């Protein structure tokens, strides 16, 4: 028994040592940019990843929101997101990347469903000018029926407080406003033409005329770092509503990288349950305000957000 226990401890210690070496403990207690991280928490403060502490529609509870009928659907022409489906009161409807449309299935239960109330399937009429055949329903695990569009289960977001709000857009890189055909409404959700550009690696390099070489994701969208994050012990300071503006970069296979450092190339298991790609142990994000490949609208925001160089440095940041 002791032999097995000792072997197990040795394996655990070796794994921790490998991660420690990869993520900068050998930097003398400082992050790669010189930020002292000696007292940082390994995982940061626990965050309410679903925003379930927020109300819906003038302070109503999430339970009330979950039972609210959609009524006459409508289409809102957002300048930023394009055409977005709303309920009869103008609240944005969302879809979840972890759900499936064929066959329809919701994978948002428990606390997730408190923050993202499922839209009931009853008393729903298709939006004017849209295909009524896209409107359907799916039976959830609790036996209730949920509205679907083109097979995708529909939700509201608990933090949307007024008609026209779309604070759920891009949260966790998995939640998106729904277009009338059930697809993601945002132009940059699936790339400018609804498909990923051919030939791009999961992470690669683009030469920007002002910033020089910067990292982009597989859609060609600019990748950013947050100065308030910590590389070791790894910690993200972007939680909750922050993630609606700065979606995490999902994990990328190490062999799906071109021209970008693979030093400290690790997956960050965030306290909110999301998995985030990191290079040189710095968590990576995109910006919801970038509408197309080549945009760098997140550069310098708040003096804390910057595009990332292929060596994981802050591109264009003041010295």
PAVEXVEX-852500 format. One record per residue (C-alpha): x negated, y, z. Coordinates in steps of 0.1 Angstrom, whole numbers. Example, Ala and Ser with C-alpha at 12.3 -4.5 7.8 and 13.67 -1.06 7.14 Angstrom:
<recs>
REC      X      Y      Z
REC   -123    -45     78
REC   -137    -11     71
</recs>
This chain:
<recs>
REC      X      Y      Z
REC      0      0      0
REC    -28     24     10
REC    -46     16    -23
REC    -15     25    -43
REC    -10     57    -23
REC    -46     68    -27
REC    -45     61    -65
REC    -13     81    -68
REC    -28    110    -49
REC    -58    109    -71
REC    -38    110   -103
REC    -17    139    -90
REC    -49    158    -79
REC    -64    152   -114
REC    -33    165   -131
REC    -33    196   -109
REC    -70    202   -115
REC    -65    200   -153
REC    -37    226   -151
REC    -57    248   -127
REC    -87    247   -150
REC    -65    255   -181
REC    -47    283   -164
REC    -75    304   -150
REC    -82    294   -114
REC   -119    295   -125
REC   -114    332   -132
REC   -120    339    -95
REC    -84    346    -85
REC    -77    371   -114
REC    -56    368   -144
REC    -72    371   -179
REC    -64    409   -178
REC    -79    414   -144
REC    -46    414   -124
REC    -51    400    -90
REC    -29    369    -85
REC    -43    355    -53
REC    -10    358    -34
REC     13    351    -62
REC     39    324    -59
REC     33    295    -82
REC     68    297    -97
REC     79    332    -87
REC    112    341    -70
REC    141    318    -77
REC    164    335   -102
REC    201    332   -109
REC    195    319   -144
REC    231    321   -154
REC    240    354   -139
REC    269    339   -119
REC    266    367    -94
REC    281    392   -119
REC    318    398   -126
REC    336    396   -159
REC    358    424   -172
REC    362    450   -145
REC    350    428   -117
REC    372    398   -122
REC    358    365   -109
REC    343    340   -131
REC    370    315   -121
REC    396    340   -134
REC    376    345   -166
REC    373    308   -172
REC    411    305   -173
REC    417    335   -194
REC    433    327   -228
REC    416    341   -259
REC    448    351   -277
REC    445    368   -311
REC    408    365   -321
REC    392    395   -338
REC    360    403   -356
REC    338    431   -344
REC    314    445   -369
REC    283    452   -348
REC    256    473   -363
REC    230    453   -345
REC    244    418   -347
REC    267    418   -378
REC    301    403   -375
REC    310    390   -340
REC    340    371   -329
REC    359    385   -298
REC    390    376   -278
REC    422    397   -279
REC    407    421   -254
REC    375    427   -273
REC    351    405   -252
REC    323    388   -272
REC    325    350   -276
REC    293    330   -275
REC    279    296   -285
REC    252    275   -268
REC    223    259   -287
REC    224    229   -264
REC    260    221   -274
REC    268    201   -305
REC    293    209   -333
REC    295    175   -349
REC    309    159   -329
REC    320    189   -308
REC    305    187   -273
REC    299    211   -244
REC    268    207   -224
REC    275    237   -201
REC    289    225   -168
REC    287    234   -131
REC    269    267   -124
REC    264    272   -161
REC    301    272   -167
REC    305    298   -139
REC    282    322   -157
REC    294    312   -192
REC    332    306   -187
REC    345    282   -214
REC    373    298   -235
REC    405    277   -232
REC    419    262   -264
REC    455    272   -257
REC    472    303   -272
REC    445    310   -298
REC    451    326   -332
REC    424    329   -358
REC    411    364   -366
REC    426    381   -396
REC    408    373   -428
REC    390    343   -414
REC    395    306   -421
REC    420    292   -396
REC    406    257   -402
REC    375    267   -383
REC    395    270   -351
REC    396    238   -331
REC    392    224   -296
REC    372    200   -276
REC    380    181   -244
REC    355    189   -217
REC    342    165   -190
REC    367    179   -165
REC    396    171   -189
REC    403    208   -199
REC    403    218   -235
REC    379    244   -249
REC    381    265   -280
REC    357    257   -308
REC    348    275   -340
REC    335    253   -367
REC    330    227   -340
REC    310    249   -317
REC    324    253   -281
REC    331    290   -273
REC    323    308   -241
REC    324    343   -226
REC    295    358   -205
REC    301    367   -169
REC    279    398   -172
REC    298    414   -201
REC    318    440   -181
REC    336    457   -210
REC    348    451   -246
REC    319    454   -270
REC    293    442   -245
REC    270    415   -258
REC    246    411   -228
REC    245    374   -234
REC    229    377   -267
REC    196    357   -268
REC    197    347   -231
REC    172    319   -226
REC    167    317   -264
REC    198    294   -264
REC    229    317   -262
REC    241    337   -291
REC    272    357   -301
REC    294    338   -325
REC    301    348   -361
REC    335    341   -376
REC    321    309   -392
REC    308    296   -359
REC    272    304   -368
REC    249    327   -348
REC    259    363   -353
REC    225    378   -350
REC    204    383   -381
REC    173    373   -362
REC    189    343   -345
REC    182    320   -375
REC    159    343   -395
REC    169    370   -420
REC    187    346   -444
REC    200    321   -419
REC    171    298   -424
REC    135    296   -411
REC    109    310   -435
REC     91    281   -453
REC     56    273   -444
REC     53    290   -410
REC     39    271   -381
REC     55    272   -346
REC     31    299   -337
REC      9    317   -364
REC     -7    350   -371
REC      6    380   -391
REC    -15    411   -399
REC      4    442   -388
REC     -7    475   -404
REC     -9    492   -370
REC    -16    465   -345
REC    -39    442   -365
REC    -35    404   -360
REC     -5    395   -339
REC     13    362   -330
REC     46    354   -346
REC     70    325   -341
REC     83    300   -367
REC    108    326   -379
REC     81    352   -384
REC     94    372   -354
REC     69    391   -333
REC     58    374   -300
REC     54    395   -269
REC     38    394   -234
REC     51    412   -202
REC     24    429   -182
REC     43    422   -149
REC     39    384   -155
REC     11    365   -139
REC    -10    338   -157
REC    -21    319   -126
REC     -3    308   -106
REC     20    311   -135
REC     49    335   -129
REC     75    353   -150
REC     88    386   -138
REC    115    386   -166
REC    146    369   -152
REC    184    372   -153
REC    195    401   -176
REC    159    407   -187
REC    161    375   -207
REC    190    388   -228
REC    166    414   -242
REC    135    392   -241
REC    143    356   -250
REC    116    331   -241
REC     96    313   -268
REC    106    277   -267
REC     79    250   -263
REC     58    245   -295
REC     38    214   -304
REC      1    220   -301
REC     -5    207   -336
REC     21    232   -349
REC     -1    262   -343
REC    -22    281   -368
REC    -48    307   -360
REC    -36    311   -324
REC    -57    301   -293
REC    -48    268   -278
REC    -66    277   -246
REC    -41    274   -217
REC    -15    261   -242
REC     11    249   -217
REC     48    247   -212
REC     60    268   -183
REC     89    251   -164
REC    106    283   -152
REC    125    284   -119
REC    157    291   -139
REC    154    257   -157
REC    142    271   -190
REC    111    258   -207
REC     88    285   -221
REC     57    284   -242
REC     25    300   -228
REC     -9    306   -244
REC    -39    312   -222
REC    -13    306   -195
REC      7    338   -203
REC     45    333   -209
REC     57    343   -244
REC     88    361   -255
REC    105    376   -285
REC    126    408   -285
REC    163    410   -293
REC    158    444   -308
REC    137    430   -336
REC    161    424   -365
REC    137    409   -390
REC    102    395   -394
REC     77    423   -393
REC     96    444   -368
REC     77    454   -337
REC    104    474   -319
REC     94    458   -286
REC     58    472   -287
REC     51    494   -257
REC     86    492   -243
REC     85    505   -207
REC     47    505   -209
REC     49    468   -200
REC     57    449   -232
REC     32    443   -260
REC     27    422   -290
REC      2    393   -285
REC    -32    389   -302
REC    -42    355   -314
REC    -65    353   -283
REC    -34    360   -260
REC    -44    396   -253
REC    -21    426   -253
REC    -23    440   -288
REC    -24    478   -290
REC    -21    483   -253
REC    -38    514   -238
REC    -73    506   -224
</recs>
